[in-house]
Amino acid sequence: MRPHANRTYLFTPGNHARRVEKALQLNADVVILDLEDAVAVAEKVATRTIIKEGGP
């Protein structure tokens, strides 16, 4: 049996709770929470902590 191919990758900023919640409700094969490029420098540490503890 062939493994399922991931066709849809959805990137969303990890520091916007509403966007994360919406992304998780969509029919994407993979949701990637961006903790670097899309997050302001001043919010990076807090965003990493929130995601590590289970998300916004």
N, C-alpha and C positions, 0 to 999 in steps of 0.2 A: 504494500500500500504506500502510495506517495504521501509525504507529509503535506499539510496545508501550506500553500504559498501565501505569504503576507503580501497583499496587494496595496493596501491603503495605510500609509503612515501619516498620522496627524500630529503635528507639533503645536504645542500651546505653552504660553508663559506660565511657569509654575507659581507665580506670585499673584495671579488673578483667579480667585476662587470660583467666580462665575464662569470663566472660560474653561477652567479645569472640569467643573461639573458638567458643562455642556459637552465638552470633548468626550467625556466618559459615557455620555448617553448616545452618542452618534455611533454609526455602524462601521467604525474604522477597525481594521485588523490590529493595529498597534497605535497606542497613544503615548507620545513622548513628551514629558514635562520638561520644558527648557528651563534650566537653572542658571544659565550663563548669559548668552547673548541677548536674550529678551528681557533680562532682569536688570534693573538699575543697580549700580555698584553698592549703593547704600542699603539695598534690600536683599542682597545675595545670601548673607548668613542666615537671616530670618527665614527666607524662602527655603533654603536647604533644610533647616530644622523642621519647618512645617511639613514638608514633603516626607522627610524621614519618619516623622511621627504619625503618618497616616494621611496626609493631605489636608487641604484647606477645608 
